[in-house]
Amino acid sequence: MRVIGHLIPCNMEKIMRWIILLLWVGYASTLLADEAKSKEAQKSFWETYTSALRGDKVSQFNVGVIYERGIGVDQNQSMAAQWYQKAAEQGHVDAQYNLAIMYVSGRGVDQNTTAGMMWLASAAKSGDKESKKLLLEVIDGKYDKFAKPKLDKGVSITALRMKTVKDTVICDSAGECSPIKAHTTVTSKIKNGKYYKVSGVGGKNGWEAYEKEGWIEESSVEIQR
């Protein structure tokens, strides 16, 4: 009887058993390696978290990043903002910048442009060029349209047909906003202050009623006559 490599009998059934065994060993090794990586990541997180609890500003910033991006943990913008706040208060420039963005956009915290500018100013004072650039843009009102509006029912107006411009967002009364493409045609029959309530949207499939609640700032649309 011939043998292969002096170890495996040249018998198809036995060869298949060897192949299956080798595949299983490889699969098991992969699982063990993944488990080891997972345990190492968890260990690394808890070491960073413990250091953050002890007041290390770099660790506090890193925990903020972990929660903001959902690295090895459930994504949690509110927790990210809390840890950025702790690091920012100790002078961590990157934390100040990230926290400012969260305040300006209202992500993880209540939208507060003033607080955002305060943290940008603090980071800019430390020499951060990106913070200085963003601060000037916020002061110039570039991000005003991303502020979460406080809206109620509004008042009825003569039906209007409008077209959205660049960087338009549509928001509900809870302050949840999402972008809408530029040059999208919308209609409105209700207005609240500087916001129009969207009643319909034009698209590739024709005109459709806008079933959800959505408000657009007047500066984000052009009235169609």
N, C-alpha and C positions, 0 to 999 in steps of 0.2 A: 504494500500500500504506500503510495506517494504521500509525502507531507510537504506542507508549505512552511518554509522557515524553520523546519524541524519542530514545530510546535502545534500547528493546526492541521488536523487530518483533512485530506481533500475529500470531504463529504459535504454536500450542499446543505443538508439540514444542520450539521454542526457549524458550518461556516456562517449560516444565517444567525445561529444563536450567538456566535462571537460578535457578529456585526451589531445585533440588537443590544448585546451587553456593552459594547464600546460606545454605541450611541447613547445609551442610558447613563453611562459613566460621564460622558461629555455633558449631557443635559443636567445631571446632578451637580457637576462641577460649576456650570454656569449659574445654577440656582444658588449654590453656596457663595459664589463670588458676588452675585447681586445682593444677597442677604448681608454679606460682609460690608459691601459699599453702603447699604442702607443703614446698617448699624453705625458705621463710621460717620455718615452724614448726621445721624441723630446725635451721636456723641459730640460732633463738632458744633451742632446747633446749641445743645445744652451747655457746652463750655462757653460759647459766645453769650448765650442768654444769662448764664450765671454771672459772667463778667459785667454784663450790662446792668444787672440788678445791683451790682456792687458800685455802680456809678461810672464805669469806664465809658467815655463819650464815643470812642471809636466802635466799641461793641454795641452801644446803644444805636448808633447809626446803622451798623450792619444788621441788627435785628429788624430795624425799620425796613431796610431793603428786602430782607427775607420775607417779611409779611406783605410788603407792597407787591412783590413779584410772585409770591406763593412758592418759594423755593423750599421744598421738603415739608411745607406746612400749608394749611388752607389759606388762600389769599384773603387778607383782611386789611382793607384800607384804613379803617379806624385805628387798628392796633399800630399800623405803620406810622400814622400821623402822631400817635402818642409817643412812640420811641424816637421819632425825628425831633419832636418837641423837647424831649429830655436832652438829646445830644445838642440841639440848637442852643438851648439855654446855657450850655457849657462852652459855646463858641465854636462848635463844629460847623465849618462853612458849608460843606456839602449837605449836611442836615438842614441848615438854614435855607438853602436853595430849594431842596426837595419839599420842605414844609411850606415854603412860600407858594410853590406851584399848586400844592394841595389846597391852600387857602384861596388862591385866585380862581381855581377851577371848581372849588367846592367838593373835592373828592376826599372822602374819609373824614371831613370836617364840614361845619356850616360854612358856606361861601362867605368870605370876608376879605375884600380887596385891600382894606386898610392894614389888616394883619399881614397879608401877603407882602405888601410894600415895606412894612416894617422889617420883616425878615430879609427881604432882598437888600434893603439899605444896610442892614447889619453885615451881610455877606460882602456887599460891595465895598464897605468901609474896610474890610479885611483884605481887599485887593482882588476879589473874584470878578473877572471881566464879564462872564456870562450873567451874573447877578445884576451888574450895572446895566447891561444891555436890556435885560428883561424888565428891570425897574423902569427904565425910560419908556419902554413900550406900554407898560401898565399905566404909567402916568399919562401917556398920550391917548389912553382909552382904547387901545387895540383889543383888549380882552373884556371890555364892558359887555359885549353881547353874550359872553359865556357865564355871566352872573345869573344865578337861579332866581327867576322872578317870583314874587309873591302875588298870586293871582286868585281872583274869585270869579264870579259868573260874567262880569263885564256888562256892557250895554249893547243893544241892537244898533246896527248901522246899515246903510244902503250896501247891498252886496258889492264886494270889490274883487277884482281879478288882479293878481300880483305875480311877479316873477322874482325868485330868490336870487341873491347875489353871492359872492364868494364868502366862505366861512360862516354860513348860516346854520343855526341850531334851532331845533324845535323842542319845546319844553312842556311838561305837564304842570299842574298846580302844586305837585309835591316837590317840584324843583329838579326832576330827573330830565336831563337834556340829551339829545342825540343829534348828530349832524344830518343835514339834508343837502342833496346835490345842488350846485349852483345852476341857475337857469331853469329851475323847476317851477312850473306854473301852479299856483294855489289860489283858493278863494276864501273869503272870510265874510261873515255877517255880524260878527261880534267883536268889540274892541274893549280893552281894559288898559287905560293909561296909554303907554307907548307899545302895547302888545296887541296883535291881531290873533283871534282864535281861528285856526284852520278848519274849514268846513269841507274842502275838497282838494284833490290833487290830480294834476294831469300827468299822464305817463304814456309808455309805449302801448298799453292796452286801452287807451282812451281815458275818459274822465271817470274818476272814482270818488265816492264820498269818503271823507276821512273819519273813520269810526272811532278812533281813539281821541283822547284829549290832547290838543297840541296848540301851543302859542308861539308866535314868531314876532321878534322885535321889529318895529317899523323901519329902523335903519337897515335891516337885513333884506328888505324887499323893495321892488320898484313897482309902483302902481301902473297897471296897464289901462290905457284909455280906449 
